[in-house]
């Protein structure tokens, strides 16, 4: 799987809280971050470097990383979701 290494960095984040999910349609783990003060806005990071020990649906984490442009159209997307590649630089289980 490509991790968007050649894609533009959209934003860097530090100490962001999220939830690990498994996207069965894309067959990848993601970190979903709900935007504060919104009802349905979420950043969905397609994770390329998630340690095997953290591959658990619903695990609450805090992380640092880089969001890069996602180069394909997700199979299913909900209103308010934005998909990115996400390269983690730090992850802490809550």
N, C-alpha and C positions, 0 to 999 in steps of 0.2 A: 504494500500500500504506500502510495505517496503521502508524505506528511506536509506537503505544501512548502518544502524547503526553498523552492524558487519563487514562491508567491510573496506578495508584499505583506509586510507586518502592518496590521490594521491598528493594533494597540497592544501595549504591554500592561500587565496587571500585577498587583502585589497584595498579598494577604486577602484574597477574595474567597468568600464562602460559596461552596457549590455541592452538588449531589452527583455521585457517580451513577450512571444509568447504562443499560445495554440497549442499543438500537438494533432490534432484530431484523429490520428491513435493510439497513446498511451493513449489518453484521460487524459493528464496531462498538467499543465503549466510548461514552461521552461524559463530559462534565457539563451539567446544566446549571446555569446561574440565573436566578430571577432578579431582574432589575428592581432596585428599591423604588418604592412609591408608584409602582405600576401594577396592573391587574394581570397582564399576560405577556409582558415583554421578557424574553429569555435569550441569553447567549448560549448556544449549544456548541461546545468545543469537541471536535472529533479528535480523540487522544491517540497519539502515535507512540508515546513512550510511557504508558502506564505500567508500573510494576505488576507482575502476576499476582502478588499478594494483595493487591487492592482491587482486583477484578471482582467486585461484589456490588450488586444492584442495591441502590439506596444508601450507600455509605456516604456519610457527611464528611467533607474535607475542607481544608483551607489550602490555597495554592498561590504560587507566583508562576507567571508564564507569558508566552507571546501568542496572540491570536493572529492567524494569517488568513488571507482570503481563501475561501473554499472554492475549489475549481470545478465542482459539478453540482447539478441540481439535486437536492435531496429527494429520495423517493416519496416521502410524505413529510409535509411541513405544515405546522399550525400557524395561524395568524399570530404575529408577535415574536416568532422565533427567527433568529439569525444564526446560520451555520458558519463555523470557522474550522480551520485546522488549529489545534492547540498543542503547543510544545511546552511541556511543564519544565520549570527550573527548580521548583520546590513544592512539596506536598506534605501536608500534616493531617492525620486522621483526627477528627473531632470526637 
